[in-house]
Amino acid sequence: MAKRPVHDIEAKWQAKWEQDGTYRAEDPAKRRAQSAEPYASKFYGLIEFPYPSGDGLHVGHPRSYTAIDVMTRKRRMEGQNVLYPIGWDAFGLPTENYAIKMKMSPQEATRKNIATFKRQIQMLGIGYDWSREINTTDPAYYKWTQWQFLKFFNSFYDEDAQKARPIEELPPGLSKDEHRLAYKAASTINWCPRCKIGLANEEAQGGVCERCGNEVEKREKAQWMIRITKYAERLLKDLDTVDYLDKIKAQQINWIGKSEGALVDFRITSNEYRRTGSDSTIPDTRYSNDVVTVFTTRPDTLFGATYLVLAPEHPLVETWINEGDVKNADEICAYRSAAAAKSEIERTAEGKEKTGTKLDGVTAVNPANGEEVPVWISDYVLATYGTGAIMAVPAHDERDFAFATKFDLPIRMVVCPHYPEPTCPVLTEAFVEEGHNVASGFLDGLPTWKAKDDMISWLEEKGFGERATTYKLRDWVFSRQRYWGEPIPIINCEKCGHVPVPEDQLPVTLPDVEAYEPNDEGESPLANMREWVEVACPSCGGKAERETDTMPNWAGSSWYFLRYCDPHNDKALADPEKLKYWMPVDLYNGGMEHTTLHLLYSRFWHKFLWDLGIVPEECGSEPYAKRRSHGLILAEGGEKMSKSKGNVVNPDDVVNEYGADVFRVYEMFMGPFDQPVPWDTNGIEGVKRFLDKVWNVFSRMLHDIPPREKQDELETLYHQTVKKVSDGIENLHFNTCVSQMMIFVNAIHEAGDGFKAEWRDGFIKLLAPFAPHLAEEIWEVTGPQIGPKRDSIHRSGWPTFDASKLKAATFELVVQVNGKVRAKIEVDSDIAEAEAKAKAVAAAEKWLEGQEPKQVIYVEGKLVSIVV
């Protein structure tokens, strides 16, 4: 058989598919206008659109692209109207840094990088609808990103209706600026003076910049924020309405961090009281005006609170130092400085040794028992989480126990596991489970659930606290002091405040600049473009300035799935009728690294647009019906691929040597899709041999010639293969699909000449989503030799199986004696267990040597194991 002309075949069909629009999705209105029969249903498959870096693709990127391509090809062959689009998430710091390094503009760098990515993706034959290609850096796209930001700015959250509404509908007497969903507020950021950029906590571990190693500073800076916290409860509850992997839901739940409990007020004792104690003759002098409010999920343990811990940044600490209440002020100030140099991740790391300093001269009163307790500061308490203060119950909290043990603070057990036994165990570690209350006054003897409820009721009755729900989720910091991002469409006027750019002036485009780094004050390089910055206020006509911060690269990726539905619309974000047809996304796949923030932000963004009716009600409040994730492709040996290690595999090299189909099939075969798996060159060779065998066996089978031998067995295998591949694709078990196809091809090859056309065509259809070029070529060469050729295999029907033929009439029963195979016998598929055992014993008679079997085990449909 002639050698398969891999690259010629692949180039031929890629050009043909593009010419014919094979993978273009059809809008229903267009189909109706053509009087064509409507599709039975639609299928919207989505991958996280790539960030086009300067390095191009590595072999890990196409794993997701190919997997969803396999799924969408199957759905297209089943007759569904398939949307599988592609675009570019191209704003952000990496491109800006790459442009600076390569001495080119970010615009030029983006064009160059996209061209590389597009060439690489197209050489793989991914069935994207390229007519819907989008680019977040295209002004025609980010016009609508800016338009949506203005919707956030001009909306508030109605707590009663639990939805966003236009700011014009805000009840009278309420401040619009205090209720806008997009607002500007001071925020503490990590600042690298060398890179001149704000850093996320993850980028400033150890107090140094991960990019340059320079020490970072904490800076107060006004930042644009979006009130995602208003949607916290909906983001949690609506997880029950979607099909996400449990681990994906867990990441969403953990990031939102809902906690239910109570807010408790600890009053601070006054200087007079601390000076004179209970002998004071001045009435009502025990308390100052200061109150430390803590949140706790265990109000039942309040009687066991033996000290308070405040975040070093807590505003009351500064107040007490300034007012002279703190006797060890120098020590406290030194500790606060050291804490400020640490990231939140370092401060809260598991197993980190607890540090802290007592505020000498400041005490609080436990509202439950009236006892005076010391007040400490420690860096494991964060000002940005909860109230910035905790009540410490060391007997029933692991961190508090470690802290109290180190600093010899009282540990009082108030929840006992042995109740009603008269004594509780001596603690060697915190008891964090539920039990019954002891040493807790009116709570004594109550189980934990009841003690919690009664304590909250008591706090509310006495005015010492209230029932509360808190979330770890914080409002979304939406400002970046960089050039390469969407300009925030706000004009700052001394008279009018923040004024939105009129919609008819959108998009606000980026001006050309010579330098892309922020200035020493931390302002965006846009701040130096005075001609661009200085404008007239749209409201009063006076002098004003444009906002110079840009949006984060999360902005464009939070709604791109909507734009794919109508990518060329210059009158609206998207036609509502097209959104109704295509949304929600039926299957969304991406890496686990994006199942927290990107997924959360895009779900929130969609809900906001849904509230306002921009996304029609019929689309639903969740953008993705189903979310899955794939495992990483590692370097050979199991290491993560990295340029510094020189172990990155470039898909160009693989495709140049083996072709796109081999690359695609190998990526699907190399291991379970949701698990990390190392690259293996030997595995590629095996896939190449498999596809060569497919070509040699099937491309020459032009007629329906039944096989001379094992026809029934092969027919059963064919129907089993159709079922297993069909089910495997739906369950994303791509490796088992390829394995089953290999089994079938080997069986056909071993059977020799003769092959039913039904099996040939059905098998090639099964192969088509995995190896589309090879399948299309075989489909053509085995089709009609005279007259019109068949339509593309990728628009043909999906094969079906006959359930009655999934089980063979007979099977080969393996007979083992003491673990060794001694015989193989042909038996009926519906053989009873007793008969199978009897036949096996008879077949193994000479190996039994007259001994009576001690045990005979039948594994249905496979073997009989005899033990003597």
Sequence and secondary structure as in RCSB ss.txt:
>XXXX:A:sequence
MAKRPVHDIEAKWQAKWEQDGTYRAEDPAKRRAQSAEPYASKFYGLIEFPYPSGDGLHVGHPRSYTAIDVMTRKR
RMEGQNVLYPIGWDAFGLPTENYAIKMKMSPQEATRKNIATFKRQIQMLGIGYDWSREINTTDPAYYKWTQWQFL
KFFNSFYDEDAQKARPIEELPPGLSKDEHRLAYKAASTINWCPRCKIGLANEEAQGGVCERCGNEVEKREKAQWM
IRITKYAERLLKDLDTVDYLDKIKAQQINWIGKSEGALVDFRITSNEYRRTGSDSTIPDTRYSNDVVTVFTTRPD
TLFGATYLVLAPEHPLVETWINEGDVKNADEICAYRSAAAAKSEIERTAEGKEKTGTKLDGVTAVNPANGEEVPV
WISDYVLATYGTGAIMAVPAHDERDFAFATKFDLPIRMVVCPHYPEPTCPVLTEAFVEEGHNVASGFLDGLPTWK
AKDDMISWLEEKGFGERATTYKLRDWVFSRQRYWGEPIPIINCEKCGHVPVPEDQLPVTLPDVEAYEPNDEGESP
LANMREWVEVACPSCGGKAERETDTMPNWAGSSWYFLRYCDPHNDKALADPEKLKYWMPVDLYNGGMEHTTLHLL
YSRFWHKFLWDLGIVPEECGSEPYAKRRSHGLILAEGGEKMSKSKGNVVNPDDVVNEYGADVFRVYEMFMGPFDQ
PVPWDTNGIEGVKRFLDKVWNVFSRMLHDIPPREKQDELETLYHQTVKKVSDGIENLHFNTCVSQMMIFVNAIHE
AGDGFKAEWRDGFIKLLAPFAPHLAEEIWEVTGPQIGPKRDSIHRSGWPTFDASKLKAATFELVVQVNGKVRAKI
EVDSDIAEAEAKAKAVAAAEKWLEGQEPKQVIYVEGKLVSIVV
>XXXX:A:secstr
     HHHHHHHHHHHHHHHTTT    HHHHHHTT    S EEEEEE      TT   TTHHHHHHHHHHHHHHH
HHTT EEE   EE   SHHHHHHHHHHTS HHHHHHHHHHHHHHHHHHTT    GGG EETTSHHHHHHHHHHHH
HHHTEEEETTTTEEEEGGGS TTS HHHH SEEEEEEEEEEETTTTEEE GGGSGGGB TTT  B EEEEEEEEE
E GGGGHHHHHHGGGGSEE HHHHHHHHHHH EEEEEEEEEEEE HHHHHHGGG  STT SEEEEEEEEEES GG
GGGG  EEEE TT HHHHHHHHTT  TTHHHHHHHHHHHHTS HHHHT TT     EEEEEEEEE TTT  EEEE
EE TTS TTSTTSEEEE GGG HHHHHHHHHHT      EETTTTSS     SS   S  EE S GGGTT BHHH
HHHHHHHHHHHHTSEEEEEEES   EE  B SSSS B  EEEETTTEEEE  GGG        S  S  TTS  G
GGG HHHHEEE TTT SEEEE   B  THHHHTSHHHHTTSTT SSSSS HHHHHHH SBSEEEEEGGGTTHHHH
HHHHHHHHHHHHTSS GGG S SBSEEEEE  EE TTS    TTTT    HHHHHHHH HHHHHHHHHHSS TTS
 EE  HHHHHHHHHHHHHHHHHHTT  S B  SS HHHHHHHHHHHHHHHHHHHHTT HHHHHHHHHHHHHHHHH
H S B HHHHHHHHHHHTTTSHHHHHHHHHHTS SSSS    GGGS      GGGSS SEEEEEEEETTEEEEEE
EEETT  HHHHHHHHHHHTHHHHTT   SEEEEETTTEEEEE 
